């Protein structure tokens, strides 16, 4: 287990802290801490506050991901997905939402808007080299295996 400290920000006592919605859920749902209803028009994006900040061990990152129900039913998803929250960030967690649907979408205070999944981050070292080892794939990139 890795301890993650959550700090509810002032004025957000009514906003639930992140919570797993089922016993085996990978993600913790986060809620909108908007001061008034935010209408997200089709094609528009907004940075939505969540009313909390957190501190986690350096071995972790928090990935902000869309909620599948909002994406399927309304076309509401996250930009920069998954968004990474680094272990040394201490500001308010915010979610960058976009409306890819065809209708305006109203985001109400306290509504579940995204989920956070915590992942371990391996400590790596980078080394500059003159040559890379060969591989079967080589430089094959986007679409190199067909459709």
Secondary structure, 3 states (H helix, E strand, C coil): CCCEEEEECCCCCCCCCCECCCCCCCCEEEECCCCCCEEECCCCEEEEECCEEEEECCCEEEEEECCHHHHHHHCEEECCCCEEECCCCCCCCEEEEEECCCCCEEECCCCEEEEEEEEECCCCCCCCCCCCCCCCCCCCCCCCCCC
